[in-house]
Amino acid sequence: MSDPQQTSDAQQSPGSMPESMNPEFLRLTEELEKARHRVNELAHAVQAGERDREEFKQRQNRERERMIDVEKANVACTLLEAVDQLDLCLHAADQSPLARGVRLIRESILKQAESTGIERVELAGRFFDPNLAEASDMEITPVEADDGKILSVLKAAYQLKGRVIRPGVVKVAKYVKPANA
């Protein structure tokens, strides 16, 4: 066993100070803490950079998808104009084999458009919504409940992923109170 007096003398001599009092130990401990703090800062910066990179990739993907949808819509609008021309031809057509063939072509084009996500919006009987259609004509109605309803569709409306790619052209009812005679 060692003598308690020798131990307390050893602790008080400058060469054998307790570690917590040694200036070199304190300096190294402080540097270690600074280094740990800097490593933590750098680790957080790397994590933030990774998050930013992932968010950028996601933004780029969304933008690319949006641009693809815009291009789909542009191509679709051209095809939909052709469908409108076919509709005009079929409006006055009979049941001849030629008319049946034109109907089949029209249906085929519409099915192809639907397979790319393009949907025809049914407007007849709905209330007029300027986001979906343009009113090209108005018809007076004596029925107040029909005010603002779409009476007929001159050109169909189409949408892609909930966005209108081509507004419809419609005839809208306008209520006018009947005159008392």
Secondary structure by P-SEA (a helix, b strand, c coil): cccaaaaaaaaaccccccccccaaaaaaaaaaaaaaaaaaaaaaaaaaaaaaaaaaaaaaaaaaaaaaaaaaaaaaaaaaaaaaaaaaaaccccccaaaaaaaaaaaaaaaaaaaabbbbbbccccccccccccccbbbbbcccccccccccccbbbbbccccccbbbbbbbbbbbccccc
